[in-house]
Amino acid sequence: MSLLVDNIGELVTNDPAPGDGPLGLVPEAAVVLEAREVVWVGPADAAPAADQRIDAGGGAVLPGFVDSHSHLVFAGDRAAEFAARMAGERYDGGGILTTVAATRAADDEALRATAVRLRAEALRQGTTTIEIKSGYGLTVADEARSLKIAFEVSPESTFLGAHLVPPEYAGRADDYVALVCGEMLAAAEPYARWVDVFCERGAFDADQSRAVLAAGMARGLGARVHANQLSAGPGVRLAVELGAASADHCAHLGEADIEALAGSSTVATLVPGAEFSTRSPYPDARRLLDAGATVALATDCNPGTSYTSSMSLCVALAVREMRMTPAEAVWAATAGGARALRREDVGTLRPGARADLVVLSAPSYVHLAYRPGVPLVRQVIHNGVVA
Ligand SMILES: [Zn+2]
């Protein structure tokens, strides 16, 4: 069964071959999908016949968003903490550990229901590929079940046992790291594609982070790092040194960090929803891009510091607050996310790519930033199926 999407006012392919600029723009375009793949891309008046047809109504079409950083396996919410922070009040509700306690207390069904609900919410907003981390269990059993649920929801699942040292290991961080690298990793690994670590003062230092990443890599997992989020630290350089797919957050970078990223295949994944929700300074996307680093945008969807599943919001923030152009932001939210997950089959619309696309009720991708907060995603096709 083939499906023709035509009457596309502006097609973003992220493939410079058929179109214009890095977004590979094709005006007045059509796309043909068959058996979960893109099979044809080009001008609408040259499109081949297909079994079914979708009329894009002159709207823009782009590859489905690739959200390469989320934390969807958790219980509870932290709305009171958010409200207090926005009111400028001190609030010691426990931060991540609040969510750890709620997650440990929740049964599998409750955790699964939340992850499935948020995955569906993201899909409705155009996210067709999503990475999901564990990291609110922090025991062998709770990390294993968190990963299992993440993996049920998305193949891009990440073991983040090294999110924080749990209270029962207070003052014994090295013992906790040994547990993470040993028994916990062994239990989580069957359900994980990636290993991640929160490399930050108060979480894990460079040596501990290196140990966690090396242990995961020795078991065949790809590496990613929560790096330089709250302070300038060793996270970014460690990510580059180990050949990690992505260094995420990057809010506090020095010149050496930027040079390291620019000279590497490690993607700088920026998560402006986190700075928005914590009223913190945004990362310097302009410096990264001008230096030649590859930049991705992701939601960091989590109940504490960025409870949004909207990639459109991230695009708008990147343009307004981080001085990315609309084209750079849309590329980063699609092709950039795919690079951060080392995927070549998503984040692009070229023959052979996965049939994941978004139809906007707007004539241009620019409207994603130009019309912030407006639900412009009219239709989502995921794996060749209308979602
Ligand atoms: Zn995160």
Boltz pocket constraint, residues with backbone or C-beta under 6 A from the ligand:
constraints:
  - pocket:
      binder: B
      contacts: [[A, 69], [A, 71], [A, 226], [A, 300]]
      max_distance: 6.0
